[in-house]
Amino acid sequence: MTDQQTPTLASVLHRSNLHIVLISVSLAGISLFVLSMIALRSYMLDNLTLSARSIAYAVEAAVVFGDREATAEALEQIVANRSVATARVFDGKGQEMASWQAPERGGWTPLERLMASIFLDRTIVEPIHNTGYDTAHDKAHDVGVVKLGGSGHDLLIFVLVVLLCGLASLVLCGGVAWHLSRRASMKIVEPLHRLAAVTAAARREQQFGARVKPAAIAELKSLGDDFNALLAELASWQEQMNNHNAMLAHQANHDPLTGLANRAHFEACLDQALKIMGNSGGHAALFFIDADRFKAINDELGHEIGDIVLCVIAKRLRAKVREGDLVARLGGDEFAVLLFPLGDLAQAKRIASSMLESMTEPIKLPSGMALNLSLSIGIAFFPDHATDVAGLLKKADAAMYQSKRAGRGLYSVAPPAGRDSGF
């Protein structure tokens, strides 16, 4: 047998469930129909009995006085709108006083008679009581009887309505049963499909965040729970590896003391920025910054105090630049800042002045002492002073030493590289 001829598990379960549901619905519908017919027959017989009693009460006087016309009129008024096929009134001697028969209803009359003969197979007989007293016997006595035959009209309408509703219900139930049966069968197959899909995704993409949804079947749910637990362990392992790699990358690119970019990372970012600006024609400023007399502070107060001073400098420099600008510690007390992109020369000068001004506030030490520290800043511009990393760093370094020679606590701009500035 080929794969095309072999039914799938889902199709087998679907067909089985559908057959069971349709058979159950059909049996339930037939049972309800039979019970409804029995109840309707009982209701109609009771209704005929009540109608006969009403007629007996209405025609009592007319029968007592032998008034056939009044009897017929009263009879017709009562049975005209009721489910009655035939109605006859007899006096106490058995003579017919009045009769009534339902009018023909075209082609439906034979069916109505058939329904009446099957379900309303007996005539309702109700005596007509004289409400006065017989002086001879001192008791009420009967003066006649009323005989009613039921009409199958309501029964026929009920059967037709039931057949139409039953057919519509069968179609509706068939559609719902098909849908529900398909869903029920897929409850077994879908968990296996989901498990296979999650497994394939984890294998191909190395992503372990997906989870198998709980199945409604205990065995499949247990399998899915175990597989989810395995994925959680793999995800935890992957997260640990990613965090470790991120930590290693951060350590490789940042200064462990200040958290700023280190020299290697700064030069790589500077090289990338120069390539971007070389293609777009933009400008950038490179600051080379050195803390004045830091060596003396480090030697006299110790490396602990020196580290505190370096962290304060890093924090104040970071606060004076934009979010996208890069601040780095190149080593010792040397810092560098890359302003990219740069609008004009005045912008770089304002930032440099702001950095120098931020250092006028004394640095408070844990011991309560306060240190006054200044910075010397050298500024080089791309592409005015150099177009490569080494050349730009050299120009900025030379400008920084020019600031130190000029008296410290100042900034200096590197001289142009033999051409007019583009600013």
Steps between C-alpha positions, in 0.01 A plus 500: 500500500643840401518810717211653305280199577594481867268721708656736749432477871317832488266387219419169672417671828307770316276253317443287809401796711273633226316168467450474874368855529259471207360170622459638851329815374266299278400265782449791736289680240280196437455444873402863554258485207326191636477649848372827355229319303391313810490821701317683220241221471437516875474877483254493208279237665493710817419804289216313327363399840507861616332608176229239549435623852478858375252396233295299751480803727415736213224291342340379824209742492439458127492118534266513801255714301558306177620810311702353213588836345644637826685173554660515155592866543665440840679193364645683202619795707705273723652251254562736208847598624596173667677190378178305448404295193144408591264607778151359572247577773231249601210541737411257776304279257797463265364733235755727331446862589789653302817399316810671365779386269827675424523639145720329241861631472580399149755228442606490866165356619585130437828542691321673785247216520780247496679676786172522695424128446849406629539730798144616582331165458220544752196726521467724802158461666389752760154491667283811514390551860179676593597747769145487640370218720269213409221530759430131470854389579626823672827499302658645188453290187642483147300650216729404210858440387766673292722293269821650353741361246852644493653670199841394367572851372721605794665158503582528131643848543705379794637203304586718200670757720687226684614344172621835364665596829643151530649519153642845569628384838658193343680716246605745770602226739685329217700816433566562868581132552741510206674803646508368856603155383786648304608701802473199727709283269758774461540517878696178468693584185571871550710457818728269303522752216580781746764291669663424165483868393657627823770235477583594142509874585729440797732290287513738202496840671661415834214682672368329811236748611208325326289260705265215418145580606344261753305220335160379614623138506697395807775309317555777246488762775769315694715475186453872433585592862822300488594657167426851635719428802781400264453820298506704823834343595639571154369858515662550840826362368478727195424805716799426720720468193365825352550685828850362529580599143349845555706541816815395315417739215439784746822425681685491169358837392472696826722628775431295816546801732291773337276295272600717204613362166863386497762597243439207264125551492537878466740473206270245328200731543706798384609313189141407420382859555772636270392260225139610534592867491738441210205371295246756617725804529430558869723642775614376841707625792750295701589611855820377660473567877759471774458562875746763622737392783323165534828313552577707807153434646538127432845486660417711806146377581519148363348303218164475678455875492631505145231254394231716663628805314499314167140386554391857580670631186331229289158582646537876442626454143212266418251753635622774264461316169202377302353151534648383170850640564776264612715552812798270562784453744811434296714411802631658818352850524449536124147529363359548152165625371354462151232752402321357199340648301617853562314811392775762524823595676315714753304199621821311582642803678188539712515136607872532583433808710219322679733209581762732644237684702367173645839438656495825695285328760730330755503122510385380842686201642368246754733645762329838471782658303431689179730502198520762235583356161516643149513351153700574189311440177625475143250512212545369147241513223418264218575555217680830565790365707514135387292239320624187676493370858874524569531849352199633687620358835847646440357847425274493806788380723722781374222753570463362854870553575463850363230560767734372773778728384257791495426456870264199544123512551464611138404358161687546174408428140755329274631715215358427152683241288633746246155601370207719593243363739179370351294645786 
